Amino acid sequence: MLTLDEVRTIAEQTPDRNIGVRLPPFIIGIDVDDYDDKHGAATLAELEARFGKLPDTYVSTSRPGASGIRFYRVPDGVQFPGMLGTDIDVIQHHHRYAVVAPSVHPKTGDRYQ
């Protein structure tokens, strides 16, 4: 694991790089894709109608609207399925990483917030 000083040094030496965060085992990211031919917002609405609305939380996104990774605390060590439905992935400690601000989306050039 890097220290804060090491992260700052790397950021200063490579300002054109993006930041990927490996989540700890007690945090998941619900990654909703809702752009072009992806309709994750509709999938999320269906899931929330069935199981209840998700609480407000922090979101990492480079797009306007519903797209983005929503972060939630979960019991340590619980593994979730890799997908919750059409155009919704689950980011977990053992699977994938989250891109966060101030990264820049490689295709659109939009900055993550």
C-alpha positions as CSV (number, residue, x, y, z in Angstrom):
1,M,0.0,0.0,0.0
2,L,1.3,3.5,-0.9
3,T,1.6,6.3,1.6
4,L,0.0,9.6,1.0
5,D,3.4,11.1,0.3
6,E,4.2,8.4,-2.3
7,V,0.8,9.0,-4.0
8,R,1.5,12.8,-4.2
9,T,5.0,12.1,-5.7
10,I,3.6,9.8,-8.3
11,A,0.8,12.3,-9.2
12,E,3.3,15.1,-9.5
13,Q,5.6,13.0,-11.7
14,T,2.8,11.7,-14.0
15,P,0.1,14.3,-14.0
16,D,-1.5,12.8,-17.2
17,R,-2.3,9.4,-15.5
18,N,-5.6,8.3,-14.1
19,I,-6.3,7.0,-10.6
20,G,-7.7,3.5,-10.1
21,V,-8.8,2.5,-6.6
22,R,-8.9,-1.1,-5.4
23,L,-11.7,-1.2,-2.9
24,P,-11.3,-2.7,0.5
25,P,-13.2,-5.9,1.3
26,F,-15.9,-4.0,3.1
27,I,-16.8,-1.6,0.2
28,I,-18.5,-2.4,-3.1
29,G,-19.1,-0.2,-6.0
30,I,-22.4,-0.5,-8.0
31,D,-21.4,0.6,-11.5
32,V,-24.4,1.8,-13.5
33,D,-23.8,2.4,-17.2
34,D,-26.4,4.6,-18.7
35,Y,-25.2,6.1,-22.0
36,D,-25.3,5.3,-25.8
37,D,-26.9,1.8,-26.0
38,K,-26.5,1.1,-22.2
39,H,-29.6,1.4,-20.0
40,G,-28.4,0.8,-16.4
41,A,-30.7,3.5,-15.0
42,A,-33.7,1.5,-16.1
43,T,-32.2,-1.7,-14.6
44,L,-31.5,0.2,-11.4
45,A,-35.1,1.5,-11.2
46,E,-36.5,-2.0,-11.7
47,L,-34.2,-3.3,-8.9
48,E,-35.1,-0.5,-6.6
49,A,-38.9,-1.0,-7.2
50,R,-38.4,-4.7,-6.4
51,F,-36.0,-4.5,-3.4
52,G,-36.2,-0.9,-2.1
53,K,-34.3,2.3,-2.9
54,L,-30.6,2.4,-2.3
55,P,-29.4,5.1,0.1
56,D,-27.7,8.2,-1.1
57,T,-23.9,7.8,-1.3
58,Y,-20.7,8.9,-3.0
59,V,-20.6,8.5,-6.7
60,S,-17.6,8.5,-9.1
61,T,-18.5,9.5,-12.6
62,S,-17.3,11.2,-15.8
63,R,-20.8,11.5,-17.3
64,P,-23.9,13.5,-16.5
65,G,-27.0,11.6,-15.5
66,A,-27.4,8.2,-13.8
67,S,-24.0,6.7,-14.9
68,G,-21.4,6.2,-12.2
69,I,-20.1,4.0,-9.5
70,R,-22.0,4.2,-6.2
71,F,-20.0,3.2,-3.1
72,Y,-21.5,1.2,-0.2
73,R,-20.2,-0.4,2.9
74,V,-21.0,-4.1,3.2
75,P,-20.1,-6.9,5.7
76,D,-16.4,-7.7,5.4
77,G,-15.7,-10.6,3.1
78,V,-19.1,-11.0,1.5
79,Q,-18.8,-11.6,-2.2
80,F,-21.4,-10.3,-4.5
81,P,-22.2,-11.4,-8.1
82,G,-20.2,-9.6,-10.7
83,M,-23.4,-8.2,-12.3
84,L,-26.7,-7.0,-10.8
85,G,-28.5,-6.9,-14.1
86,T,-28.2,-5.4,-17.6
87,D,-25.6,-2.7,-17.6
88,I,-24.9,-2.8,-13.8
89,D,-21.6,-4.3,-12.6
90,V,-20.4,-4.8,-9.1
91,I,-16.9,-3.6,-8.3
92,Q,-15.3,-5.5,-5.4
93,H,-12.0,-6.0,-3.7
94,H,-11.3,-9.2,-5.6
95,H,-12.7,-8.0,-8.9
96,R,-12.0,-4.8,-10.8
97,Y,-11.2,-1.3,-9.6
98,A,-12.9,2.1,-9.5
99,V,-11.6,5.1,-11.5
100,V,-11.9,8.3,-9.5
101,A,-11.3,12.1,-9.7
102,P,-9.4,13.8,-11.0
103,S,-9.0,11.2,-13.7
104,V,-10.0,11.9,-17.3
105,H,-12.1,9.4,-19.3
106,P,-9.9,8.1,-22.1
107,K,-12.6,8.1,-24.8
108,T,-14.6,11.2,-24.0
109,G,-12.0,13.4,-22.3
110,D,-14.4,14.3,-19.5
111,R,-13.1,14.6,-16.0
112,Y,-14.2,12.3,-13.2
113,Q,-16.0,13.9,-10.3
